[in-house]
Amino acid sequence: MNESSFLSNKAHSDEFDDEDFNDSDYSLEEDDLLFLKNVDPSVESFGINITMKKKKNDGNQNYVSKEMHRKMQNEEGDSDCVDFDDTKSLNSDCDSEFEDCNFPKHNPKIGSFNPELELGMVFDNKKEFKEAVVANQAKIGKSIRWSKDDRVRASAKCRTNASCKAGFKAGCRKIIGVDGCWLKNTMYGAQLLSAVTLDRNNNIFPIAYAIVKKENKEIWQWFLTYLMNDLEIEEQYLWTFMSNKQKRLIEAFDLVLPGVSHRFCVRHLHSNFKRAGYSGMALKNALWKAASATTIDRFDACMTDLFELDKDAYAWFSAKVPSEWSRSHFSPLPKCDILLNNQCEVFNKFILDARDKPIVKLLETIRHLLMTRINSNREKAKKWNLNDICPTIKKKLAKTMKKAANYIPKRSNMWNYEVIGPVEGDNWVVDLYNRTCSCRQWELSGVPCKHAISSIWLKNDDVLNYVDDCYKIDTYRKIYEASILPMNGPNLWPKSLNPPPFPPSYLNNKKKGKKQKLRRKEDDEPGASRMKLKRKQKSVDSRKCGKPGHNSRTCSFSSDDIEIHPSDYLCSLDSIMVEEASSCQNVEKLPVRRGTSQASQQRQSFSFSL
């Protein structure tokens, strides 16, 4: 019996000796009839011709094709077999039993700037693989440092420089100011967009910044999308954004973050108010009173005063949503009652010296400023008492305590008090358990108001125990716990195979003189040069000819053009000497001051020199 018949008989015997085989009423002969009826017998299956089934076996006959024979050899350990422990095999073709698997291929032309990595992706070489991994991790703020590989596996250490993002998540309030400023270098004409919040000491804490070509809806939409993804903004109603009410920015917010609360800078709101034709100190004071009001009743009273001043101005403000510019309608969730977008203005001034530098130098300078500032705040916080509150909040609390001395609290129970002020009708309700006051100042800022402080004193309790936990030193230290790690200079940066970017377009600056760095202040803003009264312009008269319209420098009149007769000159000289002699006889003796008498000064006024 040859080998092929032995295998056939063995397979047949094993089939019927199987314990799991169950006999059935279905006839196997019907199977054969259906097979011969529906299957073409001339077709080869795995190299075996089924028409040769009943023929005598020939030793020279090839029952296995050459292709199948090659695959069987590979399965037994031939050099062409795929080694799943070797990364080089990913570049080979799947000629084995895994022929139907399709591994994704990396395209360096498409995925060089924004690569999308997935499991099983094939790369042409190791350098292309490393560049794709570095670019992919750079999108989420991580830097890759490659270790020495073993020609089979690539290992790397990952570190993140997103300390600003980590610090914000550690303890900052959920209120963010966004703004854009111009770069001072006239060669670029670009803008820098920034997102800045306040730390627990009410100091600025930059979160993100980006350099863009211009400020429009598409750019703001791109900036807010990345900001939303990095900060993981999901419950949008808990977040508050403050801006200068740029039109394109509001449109971007409606597309990216439609559920967040908005606040607009009152100073910029007043600037728009003046451009609409409503100027004057009376209207300005009425505006700020309405914006500073913490209760709805007080806000309505301020708006009534504004209506009495100017009905058109009242109509202009009635079209604005009060929750965007008045404390009376602010949400208490952020624990912040600011009315100005000063955090962005302070950040723009903080980087003022860097804004006139080239792009790369600008980014490096900002990174150095933030790195040293985070470190200095961290070292400063180590000297503070851990159980205390931040110094700025402590100073604010001390000022409020002085005002609390004018109020008399009346105790209702352990937690509820009624506070009576110096003016009749100035009564307020304080709930120490829920940390609320009917004036809403404690609720908005998280710092006890003057009414609450007087009630805490009556309870013989410590005022610091009623300050919100967000102002604790412990929370402040968590914000500045992360560091911006140092990095090597440009000479040690990895070289990229991507084509270099085009140089920026040159903007011809027609202005001459020193470049302006400071912000132009409004006319009524403190420190503005336009607040000084200017001298009224008058017509200029020439000292030579006495005619108006020009000065002596541009006067074409010359004394040589006048002809004087000698007799006229002598007559005028005699008359002058007579007048001088008569005046000297009538001079009275006057007290001498500073070594010169008034009489001598009067004589000097009549002195004449040829």
SEKOL-341783 format. One line per 8 residues: their letters; for each residue x, y, z of C-alpha. Coordinates in pm, 1 decimal. Example, Ala and Ser with C-alpha at 12.3 -4.5 7.8 and 13.67 -1.06 7.14 Angstrom:
// residues 2
AS	1230.0/-450.0/780.0; 1367.0/-106.0/714.0;
***
This chain:
// residues 610
MNESSFLS	0.0/0.0/0.0; 144.3/328.8/-100.9; 149.0/641.7/113.3; -149.2/814.4/-47.4; -382.2/515.8/-6.7; -268.1/474.9/351.6; -363.1/831.8/433.1; -697.0/787.6/258.5;
NKAHSDEF	-780.3/468.2/448.2; -664.7/617.4/777.3; -883.4/922.6/732.8; -1178.1/695.8/643.0; -1127.8/480.5/950.7; -1090.1/774.2/1182.7; -1408.2/924.2/1050.9; -1621.4/625.4/1148.2;
DDEDFNDS	-1438.4/542.5/1473.6; -1509.9/886.4/1619.3; -1705.9/865.7/1942.0; -1890.9/1187.2/1866.5; -2019.3/1055.6/1537.0; -2395.5/995.5/1539.7; -2560.1/784.1/1274.8; -2856.0/934.9/1093.7;
DYSLEEDD	-3120.5/835.6/842.7; -2965.3/1058.6/581.4; -2801.6/852.1/305.0; -2446.3/929.7/199.8; -2517.5/814.6/-154.3; -2753.6/1106.5/-202.6; -2462.2/1332.0/-109.8; -2246.2/1186.9/-382.4;
LLFLKNVD	-2519.9/1226.0/-641.8; -2567.4/1592.0/-551.9; -2191.6/1649.7/-562.0; -2154.3/1502.2/-911.7; -2458.1/1691.7/-1032.4; -2358.0/2040.3/-913.6; -1975.4/2037.9/-910.0; -1755.7/2046.1/-1218.5;
PSVESFGI	-1522.2/1744.6/-1187.0; -1258.3/1906.9/-1409.9; -1180.6/2174.6/-1149.1; -878.4/2114.4/-929.4; -912.1/2148.2/-554.5; -584.0/2219.2/-379.7; -396.7/2065.7/-672.3; -579.5/1725.9/-651.5;
NITMKKKK	-778.0/1624.7/-958.9; -1096.9/1454.5/-839.1; -1145.4/1280.3/-1175.1; -841.2/1066.1/-1094.3; -1009.8/922.1/-785.0; -1079.6/574.3/-926.1; -763.1/548.6/-1132.4; -471.9/346.3/-1023.7;
NDGNQNYV	-227.9/541.4/-819.6; 88.9/630.1/-1001.5; 401.1/717.9/-811.3; 499.1/980.0/-1067.9; 165.0/1158.3/-1043.1; 162.7/1500.1/-864.2; -123.9/1494.2/-618.5; 2.7/1825.2/-463.2;
SKEMHRKM	70.6/2131.5/-676.0; 400.7/2317.3/-660.2; 239.5/2619.3/-491.9; 81.7/2405.3/-222.3; 405.7/2217.5/-176.4; 590.3/2548.6/-119.8; 337.0/2655.1/142.5; 367.2/2325.4/324.9;
QNEEGDSD	741.8/2367.9/338.6; 701.6/2719.0/485.8; 482.8/2582.7/762.6; 760.6/2346.8/864.1; 1005.6/2631.6/924.4; 1140.4/2747.9/591.8; 1319.3/3084.7/576.0; 1026.9/3246.5/391.7;
CVDFDDTK	785.9/3177.6/676.7; 638.6/3477.9/860.8; 790.7/3525.0/1205.4; 539.4/3694.6/1433.0; 814.9/3803.5/1670.1; 1003.5/3987.8/1396.3; 890.3/4338.1/1300.8; 1060.6/4305.3/961.1;
SLNSDCDS	799.5/4052.6/852.3; 536.4/4328.0/848.1; 681.8/4446.9/518.0; 645.4/4103.8/354.0; 343.8/3976.3/165.7; 90.1/3751.1/337.8; 131.5/3444.1/117.7; 39.0/3195.6/388.9;
EFEDCNFP	-291.9/3098.5/537.4; -331.8/3465.5/649.1; -360.3/3574.6/290.9; -695.2/3748.4/347.6; -561.2/3987.0/621.0; -489.5/4345.6/502.0; -259.8/4550.1/726.0; -300.3/4930.8/693.6;
KHNPKIGS	-19.3/5102.4/507.3; 119.4/5435.0/627.3; 131.0/5706.9/364.2; 407.9/5959.0/449.9; 273.9/6217.4/206.0; -72.0/6230.3/363.3; 5.4/6153.6/725.9; 327.4/6349.4/777.5;
FNPELELG	163.9/6647.4/954.6; -136.6/6474.8/1113.2; -66.4/6099.6/1126.1; -336.5/5861.4/1240.9; -182.9/5547.8/1390.3; -363.2/5217.7/1429.9; -274.1/4865.5/1532.4; -85.7/4668.0/1268.0;
MVFDNKKE	9.2/4968.4/1051.9; 298.2/4899.3/815.0; 583.4/5149.5/763.4; 848.3/5153.5/493.4; 1136.1/5205.7/733.1; 1219.9/5273.0/1095.3; 1279.3/5644.9/1045.3; 935.2/5694.1/897.1;
FKEAVVAN	783.5/5505.0/1190.2; 956.9/5721.6/1450.5; 858.0/6047.8/1282.8; 494.9/5939.3/1267.0; 490.0/5846.6/1636.2; 651.7/6177.8/1738.2; 405.6/6380.2/1529.6; 109.4/6182.9/1660.8;
QAKIGKSI	202.1/6233.6/2026.2; 282.4/6600.8/1973.4; -87.0/6664.0/1906.8; -171.9/6574.5/2267.3; 118.8/6767.3/2418.8; 362.4/6479.5/2471.4; 724.8/6456.0/2367.3; 890.1/6126.5/2273.0;
RWSKDDRV	1245.8/6037.7/2363.5; 1365.6/5723.6/2187.6; 1578.1/5467.4/2364.9; 1832.4/5234.7/2206.7; 1640.9/4959.5/2027.6; 1733.4/4596.9/1970.4; 1652.4/4589.1/1595.4; 1326.3/4410.8/1675.8;
RASAKCRT	1135.8/4642.7/1906.3; 1137.8/5020.9/1940.5; 1112.1/5166.2/2292.2; 1065.7/5527.1/2394.6; 1003.9/5740.7/2700.5; 704.0/5970.0/2690.3; 686.4/6294.6/2882.0; 435.2/6575.7/2872.0;
NASCKAGF	494.1/6952.1/2882.7; 126.7/7038.1/2924.0; 179.8/7181.8/3272.3; -60.8/7469.2/3207.3; -336.7/7224.7/3121.3; -254.2/7005.1/3420.8; -244.8/7305.1/3654.1; -580.5/7428.6/3532.1;
KAGCRKII	-742.3/7090.9/3592.8; -580.4/7069.2/3937.6; -762.5/7362.2/4094.4; -845.3/7661.9/3873.6; -1198.6/7794.5/3849.4; -1402.2/7718.2/3539.7; -1396.5/8070.7/3401.1; -1172.9/8146.2/3102.5;
GVDGCWLK	-1101.2/8471.3/2923.9; -1023.3/8457.6/2550.9; -877.1/8739.1/2345.0; -640.1/8814.5/2058.9; -359.3/9066.8/2023.6; -146.3/9186.8/1734.1; 215.5/9090.7/1704.4; 439.9/9395.0/1690.3;
NTMYGAQL	677.2/9268.5/1424.0; 567.1/9431.4/1099.2; 719.5/9147.8/897.9; 442.6/8909.4/994.7; 126.3/9101.2/1074.1; -10.1/8797.1/1258.1; -213.7/8769.5/1576.4; -174.2/8573.7/1897.7;
LSAVTLDR	-487.1/8413.4/2043.1; -484.3/8330.3/2413.1; -697.8/8161.0/2675.9; -624.8/8284.1/3029.4; -787.7/8213.6/3363.5; -727.2/8316.4/3726.2; -555.5/8107.6/3989.6; -665.8/8091.8/4351.9;
NNNIFPIA	-470.3/8407.3/4433.8; -654.0/8599.6/4157.9; -341.2/8609.6/3942.4; -333.9/8522.3/3575.3; -282.7/8160.6/3471.7; -232.4/8113.1/3094.9; -386.2/7794.7/2955.5; -322.6/7805.3/2580.7;
YAIVKKEN	-200.6/8039.6/2309.1; -164.2/8013.9/1933.0; -26.3/8229.3/1651.3; -263.8/8271.7/1359.3; -264.3/8472.2/1040.6; -583.2/8661.5/1113.6; -879.3/8655.5/1349.3; -1196.9/8514.9/1192.0;
KEIWQWFL	-1471.1/8264.3/1264.0; -1285.5/7963.3/1121.1; -971.3/8038.9/1324.3; -1165.6/8086.6/1646.9; -1357.4/7766.2/1578.6; -1029.1/7577.5/1538.9; -887.7/7732.2/1858.8; -1196.9/7659.0/2068.8;
TYLMNDLE	-1217.9/7301.5/1939.6; -866.1/7221.4/2056.9; -932.1/7399.8/2385.4; -1249.4/7199.9/2441.0; -1072.8/6869.6/2371.7; -771.8/6945.5/2591.9; -973.1/7064.2/2890.1; -1234.0/6789.6/2839.4;
IEEQYLWT	-1528.5/7027.4/2850.3; -1832.4/6801.8/2864.8; -2084.1/6962.4/3102.0; -2085.2/7299.0/2931.1; -2330.7/7467.0/3168.5; -2062.5/7460.4/3439.1; -1821.3/7669.7/3230.7; -1806.4/8045.4/3177.9;
FMSNKQKR	-1613.7/8225.9/2905.3; -1534.5/8596.0/2903.9; -1448.6/8797.4/2594.7; -1463.7/9142.9/2442.1; -1770.7/9044.2/2238.7; -1597.1/9003.3/1907.1; -1858.4/8921.4/1645.5; -1667.2/8631.7/1488.0;
LIEAFDLV	-1583.2/8487.2/1828.1; -1948.3/8469.2/1930.7; -2030.7/8286.3/1607.6; -1756.7/8032.4/1681.9; -1889.8/7981.0/2035.1; -2235.4/7904.3/1897.2; -2085.0/7629.0/1682.4; -1832.2/7474.0/1923.3;
LPGVSHRF	-1953.3/7553.9/2278.2; -2318.3/7651.3/2257.7; -2398.0/7556.0/2617.0; -2142.5/7767.3/2806.8; -2220.3/8092.4/2985.7; -2089.3/8418.4/2840.5; -1961.7/8733.9/3003.5; -1856.2/9045.4/2818.0;
CVRHLHSN	-1600.4/9298.8/2935.3; -1786.0/9604.9/3066.6; -1509.1/9841.6/2957.7; -1545.3/9732.8/2596.5; -1921.6/9746.7/2640.1; -1888.1/10109.5/2748.0; -1669.6/10179.6/2443.4; -1946.3/10050.7/2217.6;
FKRAGYSG	-2189.5/10258.0/2423.0; -1991.9/10574.3/2346.1; -1963.6/10491.4/1977.1; -2341.4/10468.4/1967.5; -2350.7/10836.2/2071.2; -2407.8/10806.0/2448.3; -2115.6/10980.5/2618.1; -2078.9/11168.7/2942.9;
MALKNALW	-1987.1/11091.8/3302.7; -2347.6/11063.9/3416.8; -2427.2/10782.2/3173.3; -2093.3/10614.7/3246.1; -2158.3/10609.4/3621.6; -2510.8/10479.0/3566.2; -2370.1/10197.4/3352.8; -2116.6/10089.2/3614.3;
KAASATTI	-2373.7/10100.5/3893.2; -2600.0/9867.9/3697.8; -2309.3/9633.1/3619.2; -2189.9/9624.7/3983.3; -2536.0/9558.0/4127.6; -2549.1/9211.9/4287.5; -2927.4/9183.4/4330.9; -3202.3/9205.7/4071.9;
DRFDACMT	-3387.3/9475.6/4268.4; -3079.1/9692.7/4279.0; -3023.4/9634.2/3906.6; -3378.8/9742.8/3824.9; -3332.2/10058.5/4031.7; -3010.8/10144.0/3843.6; -3180.4/10088.9/3509.4; -3461.1/10322.4/3621.4;
DLFELDKD	-3202.9/10591.3/3694.1; -3057.4/10535.0/3348.7; -3403.1/10571.1/3196.0; -3446.0/10908.8/3365.3; -3112.1/11026.5/3225.8; -3160.1/10913.8/2867.0; -3442.5/10702.5/2726.4; -3245.6/10607.5/2417.2;
AYAWFSAK	-2952.1/10488.2/2628.9; -3192.6/10279.1/2835.0; -3330.7/10122.9/2515.6; -2975.5/10047.7/2398.2; -2895.0/9857.2/2718.6; -3232.8/9684.6/2732.9; -3135.3/9498.5/2414.0; -2837.8/9343.0/2597.4;
VPSEWSRS	-2875.6/9025.0/2802.2; -2813.4/9115.6/3171.3; -2645.1/8781.9/3245.7; -2361.3/8885.5/3013.1; -2259.3/9208.9/3187.2; -2426.8/9250.7/3530.2; -2341.3/9071.9/3854.6; -2707.1/9056.4/3947.2;
HFSPLPKC	-2760.6/8785.4/3682.9; -2421.7/8606.9/3703.7; -2405.7/8236.8/3781.3; -2249.9/8154.6/4122.4; -2082.7/7836.5/3992.4; -1744.2/7987.7/3887.6; -1698.9/8165.0/4225.1; -1579.3/8473.4/4039.1;
DILLNNQC	-1751.0/8812.4/4002.4; -1510.3/8994.2/3769.4; -1655.0/9246.5/3522.7; -1342.8/9306.0/3311.9; -1142.7/9076.7/3088.5; -828.1/9199.3/3257.7; -661.7/8857.8/3272.9; -611.9/8864.3/2895.7;
EVFNKFIL	-495.5/9226.0/2900.3; -240.5/9145.1/3171.0; -115.4/8844.8/2973.9; -75.1/9059.3/2661.4; 137.4/9301.8/2862.0; 324.0/9012.6/3025.0; 452.0/8900.7/2682.8; 496.5/9254.0/2547.8;
DARDKPIV	872.6/9223.3/2498.8; 828.2/8898.9/2306.2; 562.9/9021.7/2064.4; 808.7/9200.7/1835.7; 1027.5/8893.2/1780.1; 1016.0/8632.4/1501.3; 778.1/8339.6/1537.0; 1016.4/8078.2/1679.5;
KLLETIRH	1188.1/8328.0/1908.8; 847.7/8453.2/2020.9; 731.3/8104.8/2120.5; 1056.7/8027.4/2297.1; 1043.4/8354.9/2492.4; 686.6/8288.4/2605.5; 784.3/7937.6/2712.8; 1073.1/8073.5/2919.2;
LLMTRINS	848.2/8334.0/3082.0; 589.1/8075.4/3178.3; 848.4/7824.1/3295.9; 1014.6/8070.9/3533.2; 682.3/8213.1/3652.5; 541.1/7872.1/3743.0; 859.0/7786.6/3931.0; 863.4/8116.8/4122.5;
NREKAKKW	499.4/8076.9/4226.8; 570.0/7722.0/4339.0; 864.1/7833.8/4552.3; 663.2/8124.3/4690.9; 375.6/7896.4/4794.4; 611.9/7676.3/4995.1; 667.2/7964.8/5239.2; 294.9/8010.3/5305.7;
NLNDICPT	104.3/7837.1/5580.0; -76.5/7532.7/5443.5; -395.2/7595.0/5643.8; -417.9/7961.3/5545.3; -580.2/8130.0/5245.5; -403.9/8308.0/4960.0; -259.7/8653.8/5040.9; -465.2/8849.9/4786.7;
IKKKLAKT	-788.2/8701.9/4919.8; -671.6/8772.8/5273.3; -620.1/9142.3/5190.6; -961.4/9158.8/5030.1; -1112.2/9000.0/5339.3; -939.7/9252.8/5566.3; -1097.3/9543.7/5375.0; -1438.9/9382.3/5402.8;
MKKAANYI	-1393.8/9339.2/5779.2; -1356.7/9715.2/5821.9; -1691.9/9767.3/5651.3; -1853.4/9492.8/5862.4; -1802.9/9697.9/6178.7; -2092.0/9927.0/6073.2; -2349.4/9644.3/6081.6; -2539.1/9493.7/6374.0;
PKRSNMWN	-2634.4/9122.9/6347.1; -2946.5/8976.8/6508.4; -2937.6/8605.2/6578.1; -3234.3/8387.4/6483.8; -3078.7/8046.9/6545.0; -2739.4/7882.9/6518.4; -2705.7/7947.8/6146.0; -2952.7/8218.9/6044.8;
YEVIGPVE	-2903.3/8588.9/6116.3; -3056.0/8922.6/6024.2; -2804.5/9202.6/5974.1; -2908.7/9567.7/6017.7; -2710.6/9839.4/5845.0; -2655.1/10206.5/5934.5; -2924.9/10321.7/5690.0; -3291.5/10249.9/5744.5;
GDNWVVDL	-3409.4/9960.2/5531.1; -3056.8/9823.4/5496.1; -3144.0/9476.7/5631.1; -2998.4/9150.4/5501.6; -3051.7/8778.9/5569.7; -2746.2/8555.9/5624.2; -2738.6/8173.8/5622.8; -2403.3/8051.8/5754.1;
YNRTCSCR	-2483.3/7685.2/5695.8; -2547.2/7725.8/5322.6; -2298.4/8014.0/5301.7; -2538.9/8254.9/5140.2; -2643.6/8615.8/5190.4; -2932.9/8801.7/5032.7; -2682.9/9047.7/4879.7; -2535.1/8756.0/4673.4;
QWELSGVP	-2175.8/8878.4/4709.1; -2073.3/8578.0/4918.9; -2243.0/8345.1/4673.1; -2072.6/8495.6/4368.0; -1715.3/8523.1/4495.9; -1687.5/8255.8/4764.9; -1551.6/8515.5/5011.5; -1778.5/8621.9/5303.6;
CKHAISSI	-1939.5/8963.2/5258.5; -1961.6/9231.5/5527.8; -2302.2/9106.4/5639.9; -2174.6/8750.2/5678.4; -1863.5/8861.8/5866.4; -2068.0/9047.2/6127.6; -2277.4/8732.2/6178.3; -1965.3/8516.5/6210.6;
WLKNDDVL	-1831.7/8751.9/6476.1; -2152.7/8719.9/6673.5; -2116.2/8342.6/6657.3; -1757.6/8372.3/6790.4; -1623.6/8177.5/6495.5; -1322.4/8225.3/6266.5; -1394.7/8403.1/5939.6; -1135.2/8196.1/5752.3;
NYVDDCYK	-1341.7/7883.7/5809.6; -1614.9/8027.1/5586.9; -1395.0/8111.1/5290.7; -1441.8/7875.4/4995.6; -1193.2/7589.5/4976.0; -1080.7/7704.0/4632.3; -881.0/7985.5/4796.0; -681.0/7755.0/5024.3;
IDTYRKIY	-302.5/7736.6/4999.7; -325.9/7362.1/4944.0; -526.6/7414.8/4625.6; -285.5/7685.0/4510.2; 9.9/7448.1/4543.7; -163.9/7183.7/4334.3; -205.4/7433.3/4049.0; 168.5/7501.1/4028.2;
EASILPMN	279.4/7147.9/4105.5; 344.6/7060.8/3740.4; 646.3/7211.2/3566.7; 731.6/7310.8/3212.0; 1030.4/7090.0/3141.4; 1341.4/7236.6/2976.2; 1436.0/7149.4/2619.6; 1743.9/7160.5/2403.0;
GPNLWPKS	1828.6/7437.7/2162.1; 1748.9/7437.1/1789.1; 2086.3/7279.8/1707.5; 1980.6/6957.6/1882.4; 1627.9/6942.2/1745.6; 1551.5/6637.8/1526.5; 1565.6/6698.8/1155.1; 1243.2/6657.9/961.2;
LNPPPFPP	1206.4/6520.2/611.3; 909.6/6744.3/544.4; 958.8/7041.0/313.0; 1037.3/7366.5/498.0; 754.2/7618.5/531.6; 739.3/7923.9/311.6; 870.9/8249.8/459.7; 605.1/8491.7/586.0;
SYLNNKKK	485.6/8765.6/359.4; 653.5/9101.6/411.5; 428.1/9386.7/514.9; 553.7/9727.8/414.4; 525.2/9956.3/712.5; 472.3/10314.3/599.3; 488.0/10454.0/951.3; 818.9/10603.5/1058.4;
GKKQKLRR	971.1/10641.2/1397.9; 954.8/10426.6/1707.3; 718.9/10129.3/1701.4; 418.5/10155.3/1928.6; 402.4/9887.5/2198.9; 155.3/10021.4/2453.8; -215.9/9990.3/2404.0; -399.5/10299.8/2293.1;
KEDDEPGA	-618.2/10409.6/2580.0; -963.1/10558.2/2549.6; -1019.9/10932.4/2584.2; -1176.4/10905.3/2929.6; -947.2/10628.0/3051.0; -701.9/10714.1/3331.0; -356.0/10785.4/3195.7; -472.1/10869.4/2844.8;
SRMKLKRK	-284.7/11157.3/2683.7; -603.9/11281.8/2522.3; -751.0/11365.5/2862.8; -537.7/11683.5/2872.1; -691.6/11997.4/2728.9; -523.1/12108.2/2412.7; -424.8/12469.5/2340.3; -665.0/12645.7/2110.9;
QKSVDSRK	-502.6/12702.5/1775.6; -466.0/13069.0/1680.2; -329.2/13240.4/1375.5; 47.7/13293.9/1391.0; 186.4/13644.4/1330.1; 537.7/13710.4/1209.2; 761.4/13916.1/1436.0; 942.5/14066.4/1138.6;
CGKPGHNS	658.6/14197.7/928.0; 367.7/14168.0/1171.3; 148.8/13991.7/914.3; -54.6/13678.9/1006.4; -32.3/13334.0/847.5; 339.6/13263.1/897.7; 616.5/13289.0/1155.8; 949.4/13470.8/1154.6;
RTCSFSSD	1135.4/13164.6/1030.9; 938.5/13145.6/709.5; 897.3/13521.0/672.3; 1052.2/13666.0/356.9; 1061.1/14022.2/494.1; 1408.2/14179.7/531.2; 1510.2/14496.5/717.7; 1732.8/14599.7/425.7;
DIEIHPSD	1423.5/14667.3/220.8; 1329.4/14970.1/443.8; 1500.4/15304.5/370.5; 1549.2/15537.8/673.5; 1639.9/15908.2/623.8; 1917.6/16035.2/861.9; 1701.6/16327.1/982.9; 1424.5/16087.7/1081.9;
YLCSLDSI	1671.8/15878.5/1273.1; 1806.2/16177.0/1475.9; 1458.7/16303.0/1559.5; 1354.9/15964.3/1689.3; 1674.5/15940.2/1896.8; 1616.6/16282.1/2062.0; 1260.3/16195.4/2151.9; 1366.2/15869.3/2314.8;
MVEEASSC	1634.8/16038.2/2529.1; 1388.1/16302.4/2651.6; 1135.8/16040.2/2754.4; 1403.8/15845.3/2942.9; 1522.3/16154.9/3136.7; 1170.9/16253.0/3241.5; 1094.3/15905.2/3365.7; 1410.8/15891.4/3573.1;
QNVEKLPV	1320.2/16211.4/3764.6; 982.2/16075.3/3875.3; 1114.3/15740.4/4008.3; 1029.7/15671.8/4374.3; 1251.4/15482.2/4611.3; 1133.9/15122.2/4637.6; 1263.0/14832.8/4844.8; 1552.1/14643.6/4692.5;
RRGTSQAS	1497.6/14273.1/4610.5; 1769.2/14027.7/4516.7; 2031.2/14297.1/4465.7; 1835.6/14493.1/4204.7; 1588.3/14772.1/4280.8; 1262.4/14814.2/4095.6; 1382.2/15158.0/3974.7; 1687.7/15004.4/3809.0;
QQRQSFSF	1465.7/14740.5/3651.0; 1241.7/15017.6/3521.2; 1544.5/15201.0/3375.3; 1664.2/14885.6/3210.8; 1330.8/14854.4/3037.8; 1396.8/15190.8/2868.4; 1752.8/15104.5/2769.5; 1829.7/15148.2/2408.7;
SL	2115.2/15004.9/2213.6; 2213.1/15106.1/1866.0;
***
